[in-house]
Amino acid sequence: MRVLAAMSGGVDSAVAAARAVEAGHDVVGVHLALSRMPGTLRTGSRGCCTIEDSRDAWRACDILGIPYYVWDFSERFKEDVVDDFIAEYAAGRTPNPCMRCNERIKFAALLEKAIALGFDAVCTGHYATVIEDDDGNRELHRAADWAKDQSYVLGVLTGEQLRHSMFPLAATPSKAEVRAEAEQRGLSVAKKPDSHDICFIPDGDTRGWLAEQIEMREGDVVDDSGSKVGSHEGANAFTVGQRRGLNLGTPAPDGKPRFVLEVRPKENEVVVGPERMLNIDLMRGIKVSWCGLPPAEADVLSRTDRVSAEFDCRAQVRAHGDPVAATGRVELDDAGLEELVVTLVEPMRGVAPGQTVVIYQGTRVLGQATIDSARSTERAGAVTAAG
């Protein structure tokens, strides 16, 4: 099989490519150049897809004896990931750029080009498992090592994309084993630290970076009753669940810390309140996609009431968050588009519009949606991005 190995420059993608070569596939390595901005050399373990990473990817391919190329996807990355990130924050939502990158770059643009060039699959160093059922349908499942499981950020993949995806690290019991294997193979990235934070904000200062991209206006910080308790320099820089940097001039009656409950960009307000008000029990998601076949209960088209039957699932809203027992159902909006409604069995803390909810049954990923609104168990009504 002809395999295109996406080489990030890290240890996981290098070992994944090595295993693909060892399995007898015809492998070609490619590194994605995603940024033309200066100052993107790695600092500590921040970021990914830097100049240093490109060199590390080349060294790995040289040791493996496979061809190596660099593909410039910087323009599409800016449009589909960076500009989307800015637009979402400007609308008062909290986006996940890694989800958008996987969806639109690594498993859309890259896969499309790979197939056009005659490759059968794209190989990455993600920790996730692809399983084929008796009818030949592909399913995405959690990796063997739940501590490193990355099925959440791959929840945007479709069944067609899963047919061309290869994750050689799926059954690896630990990251330590991957590093040991890399060292045995003579790969210089064996001890390279993991990347973290947002790759296009190398210093990790998201608020400072956003201040340069979005026009910030001074406004009020209010409590849940609407009373002013402080001021801010730009509502768009805040996110639900935030505790620090609130600049509150009026202490809470009980003296306890307050958290961001809601961001209202139209009113240029930030709403704060006690920690207990961060708990939500219902999420409504848009931009729904299914990771393979959806559950039979999610079929709305065969119904006249535009609402599907409910199905049991578990909901996860952060890459390393704990899944929560829930029920899901699908509703059609006025335009005929699917909306995913997730009702939690137990409250979940600090869910913000713009985050991604990925739903599971057991280890299997069913699909995902972008959270449009989240309802608090204590606050009346719905907390939405628009307020």
C-alpha positions in Angstrom: 0.0 0.0 0.0 1.2 3.5 -0.8 1.3 5.5 2.4 1.9 9.2 3.0 3.4 9.7 6.5 2.6 13.1 8.0 5.8 14.0 9.8 5.3 16.6 12.4 8.9 16.5 13.6 7.9 14.7 16.9 8.6 11.3 18.2 5.1 9.9 17.7 4.9 10.6 13.9 8.5 9.3 13.5 7.8 6.0 15.1 4.4 5.7 13.3 6.2 6.1 10.0 8.9 3.6 11.0 6.2 1.0 11.8 4.5 1.7 8.4 7.8 1.0 6.7 8.4 -2.1 8.8 5.0 -3.4 7.8 6.1 -3.4 4.2 4.2 -0.3 2.9 5.7 2.1 0.3 6.1 5.2 2.5 6.8 8.8 1.7 7.3 11.4 4.4 5.8 14.9 4.2 6.0 17.8 6.6 3.4 20.5 6.5 4.7 24.1 6.5 1.8 25.8 8.3 3.2 29.2 9.1 5.2 31.9 7.3 5.4 34.1 10.4 8.8 34.9 12.0 9.6 33.9 15.5 8.3 30.3 15.2 11.4 28.5 16.4 10.5 26.3 19.3 10.8 27.7 22.8 11.0 24.9 25.3 8.3 22.5 24.3 5.8 25.0 23.0 4.2 24.9 19.6 4.5 22.5 16.7 5.2 22.6 12.9 8.2 25.0 13.4 11.4 25.3 11.4 13.1 23.1 13.9 10.3 20.5 13.5 10.9 20.4 9.8 14.5 19.6 10.3 13.7 16.9 12.8 11.2 15.4 10.4 13.9 15.3 7.6 16.4 13.6 9.9 13.8 10.9 10.8 13.0 10.2 7.1 16.7 10.1 6.3 17.3 7.4 9.0 14.2 5.5 7.8 15.4 5.7 4.2 12.2 7.2 2.8 11.6 10.2 0.6 10.9 13.5 2.3 9.0 16.5 1.1 7.7 19.8 2.6 4.3 20.9 1.5 3.3 24.5 2.0 -0.2 24.6 3.5 0.3 28.0 5.2 -2.3 29.9 3.2 -5.0 27.4 3.9 -3.9 27.0 7.5 -4.3 30.8 8.0 -7.8 30.8 6.4 -9.2 27.7 7.9 -7.6 27.6 11.3 -6.1 31.0 12.3 -8.8 33.2 10.8 -11.4 30.9 12.2 -9.9 31.1 15.7 -10.0 34.9 15.5 -13.5 35.0 14.2 -14.8 32.6 16.9 -13.2 34.7 19.7 -14.6 37.9 18.2 -18.1 36.2 18.4 -17.5 35.4 22.1 -16.9 31.7 21.6 -13.9 29.5 22.7 -12.7 27.5 19.7 -10.4 24.5 19.6 -7.8 25.2 16.8 -6.4 21.6 16.9 -9.9 20.3 16.0 -10.1 22.6 13.0 -6.6 21.7 12.0 -7.3 18.0 12.0 -10.6 18.6 10.2 -9.6 21.0 7.5 -5.8 20.5 7.1 -4.5 17.1 8.2 -7.6 15.1 7.2 -9.1 17.2 4.4 -6.5 19.2 2.5 -3.7 16.7 3.1 -5.8 13.6 2.4 -7.3 15.1 -0.7 -3.8 15.8 -2.1 -2.5 12.4 -1.1 -5.4 10.6 -2.8 -5.0 12.8 -5.9 -1.3 11.7 -6.0 -2.2 8.0 -5.8 -1.6 7.3 -2.1 -3.9 4.8 -0.4 -3.7 6.2 3.1 -2.3 8.9 5.4 -0.3 7.7 8.4 0.0 9.9 11.5 1.2 9.5 15.0 -2.1 10.0 16.7 -3.1 7.6 19.4 -6.5 6.2 18.2 -7.8 3.0 16.8 -9.7 2.3 13.5 -11.9 -0.8 13.5 -13.8 -2.3 10.6 -17.1 -3.9 11.3 -18.5 -7.0 9.6 -20.0 -4.9 6.8 -16.8 -3.1 6.0 -17.7 0.1 7.8 -14.9 1.9 9.6 -15.2 3.0 13.2 -12.9 5.2 15.3 -12.2 4.0 18.8 -10.0 5.1 21.7 -6.4 4.0 21.9 -5.1 1.3 24.2 -3.4 4.0 26.3 -6.3 6.1 27.6 -3.8 8.6 29.1 -2.5 9.4 25.6 -5.8 8.8 23.7 -6.4 11.3 21.0 -9.7 10.1 19.6 -11.3 13.4 20.9 -9.4 15.6 18.4 -10.1 13.1 15.6 -13.8 13.1 16.3 -14.2 15.4 13.2 -13.2 12.6 10.8 -15.9 11.2 8.5 -16.3 7.5 7.5 -14.7 8.2 4.1 -11.7 9.8 5.8 -11.3 6.9 8.2 -11.0 4.6 5.2 -7.8 6.3 4.3 -6.4 6.8 7.8 -3.7 4.8 9.4 -2.7 5.1 13.1 0.2 2.7 13.8 0.4 3.7 17.5 -3.1 2.6 18.3 -2.2 -0.4 20.4 0.9 1.0 22.1 0.5 0.7 25.8 2.4 3.8 26.8 4.3 6.9 25.4 7.4 5.6 27.2 7.4 2.6 24.9 7.3 4.8 21.9 10.3 6.8 23.1 12.2 3.6 23.9 11.5 2.4 20.4 12.6 5.7 18.8 15.9 5.4 20.7 16.4 1.8 19.5 15.8 2.9 16.0 18.3 5.7 16.3 15.8 8.5 15.9 17.1 11.8 17.3 13.6 12.8 18.4 13.4 10.0 21.1 13.7 12.5 24.0 12.2 15.5 22.3 9.5 17.1 24.6 5.9 17.0 23.5 4.4 20.1 22.0 1.6 22.0 23.7 -0.2 25.2 23.5 -1.5 26.8 20.3 1.1 26.4 17.6 0.6 29.9 16.0 0.9 31.5 19.4 4.5 30.3 20.3 4.8 32.3 23.5 1.5 31.0 24.9 0.1 34.4 25.6 -3.3 33.9 23.9 -4.8 37.1 25.4 -1.9 39.3 24.2 -2.0 37.7 20.8 -5.8 38.2 20.5 -5.4 41.9 21.5 -3.4 42.4 18.3 -6.0 40.7 16.1 -9.3 41.9 17.5 -10.3 45.4 18.4 -10.7 45.5 22.1 -13.0 47.9 23.9 -13.3 48.6 27.5 -16.5 47.4 29.1 -18.2 46.2 32.3 -17.8 43.0 34.3 -21.2 42.2 35.8 -22.6 39.6 38.1 -25.5 37.3 37.3 -28.0 40.0 38.4 -26.5 42.5 36.0 -24.8 44.7 38.7 -21.4 46.1 37.7 -18.6 44.5 39.7 -15.5 45.5 37.7 -14.3 46.5 34.2 -12.3 44.8 31.4 -10.2 45.9 28.5 -11.9 43.6 26.0 -14.6 41.0 26.4 -13.3 38.8 23.6 -10.2 37.9 25.5 -12.2 36.1 28.2 -13.5 32.5 28.2 -16.0 30.7 30.3 -14.6 29.2 33.5 -11.7 31.8 33.7 -10.9 32.8 37.2 -7.7 34.9 37.0 -7.3 38.4 35.5 -11.0 39.4 36.1 -10.1 42.9 37.6 -13.0 42.9 40.0 -13.5 46.0 42.1 -16.4 44.5 44.2 -15.9 41.4 46.2 -18.4 38.6 46.2 -20.8 38.7 49.2 -19.5 35.4 50.5 -15.9 36.3 49.8 -15.3 33.3 47.5 -13.7 33.6 44.0 -15.8 34.3 41.0 -15.5 32.8 37.5 -16.5 33.9 34.0 -20.0 32.5 33.3 -20.7 34.1 30.0 -19.2 36.4 27.4 -21.5 38.9 25.7 -19.7 40.5 22.7 -22.7 42.5 21.5 -23.1 44.2 24.9 -19.3 44.1 25.5 -19.9 42.5 28.9 -18.4 39.7 30.9 -20.7 37.9 33.3 -19.1 36.4 36.5 -20.5 34.4 39.3 -19.8 31.6 41.9 -18.1 28.4 40.8 -21.3 26.3 41.2 -22.9 28.3 38.4 -20.4 26.9 35.9 -22.2 23.5 36.0 -24.4 22.8 33.0 -26.7 19.9 32.1 -27.6 20.5 28.5 -25.6 21.3 25.4 -26.9 22.2 21.9 -24.4 21.7 19.1 -24.2 22.7 15.5 -22.0 21.7 12.5 -22.7 18.1 13.4 -20.6 15.3 11.8 -20.6 11.5 12.3 -17.4 9.5 12.6 -18.6 6.7 10.5 -22.2 5.5 10.6 -24.4 7.4 13.1 -26.5 5.4 15.6 -29.8 4.3 14.2 -31.7 6.3 16.7 -30.2 9.5 15.3 -32.1 9.2 12.0 -34.3 12.3 11.7 -35.1 12.2 8.0 -37.5 9.2 8.4 -39.5 11.2 11.0 -42.1 13.9 10.6 -41.5 15.6 14.0 -37.9 16.6 13.0 -36.6 15.1 16.2 -34.8 11.8 16.5 -35.1 9.2 19.2 -32.8 9.5 22.2 -29.7 7.3 22.5 -27.3 6.7 25.4 -23.8 8.1 25.0 -20.9 9.7 26.9 -19.9 13.3 26.2 -16.4 14.8 26.3 -15.7 18.5 25.8 -11.9 18.7 26.2 -9.0 16.7 24.7 -8.0 15.3 28.1 -11.3 15.6 29.9 -13.4 12.9 31.5 -16.4 11.7 29.5 -19.7 12.1 31.2 -22.8 9.9 30.9 -25.4 11.5 28.7 -28.3 11.0 26.3 -28.2 12.5 22.8 -30.8 13.3 20.2 -30.8 15.0 16.8 -33.1 17.8 15.8 -33.4 19.6 12.4 -33.4 23.4 12.4 -35.4 25.6 10.1 -32.8 25.2 7.4 -32.9 21.4 7.7 -29.5 21.2 9.3 -28.8 18.8 12.1 -28.4 20.0 15.7 -27.1 17.7 18.3 -28.7 18.0 21.7 -26.8 16.4 24.6 -28.4 16.0 28.0 -26.0 15.2 30.8 -26.8 12.7 33.6 -24.5 14.7 35.9 -23.5 18.3 35.5 -20.3 19.3 33.7 -18.3 22.3 34.7 -17.4 25.3 32.6 -18.6 24.5 29.1 -18.2 27.4 26.7 -19.9 28.0 23.3 -17.4 27.3 20.5 -15.9 24.2 22.2 -16.4 20.8 20.6 -18.5 18.1 22.2 -17.5 14.6 21.1 -19.9 11.7 21.9 -18.9 8.1 22.5 -20.5 4.7 23.0 -18.1 2.6 24.9 -14.7 3.2 23.2 -16.3 4.2 19.9 -16.5 7.8 18.7 -20.0 8.4 17.3 -19.5 12.0 16.2 -19.1 15.6 17.2 -20.6 19.1 17.1 -19.6 22.7 17.9 -21.3 23.8 21.1 -23.7 26.7 20.3 -25.3 26.9 23.7 -25.0 25.4 27.2 -27.6 25.5 29.9 -26.6 25.9 33.6 -28.4 23.8 36.2 -28.7 26.9 38.3 -28.9 29.9 36.0 -32.2 30.4 34.2 -32.4 30.1 30.5 -29.5 29.2 28.1 -26.1 30.6 28.0 -25.2 31.3 24.4 -22.4 32.9 22.6 -24.5 35.9 21.7 -25.8 36.2 25.3 
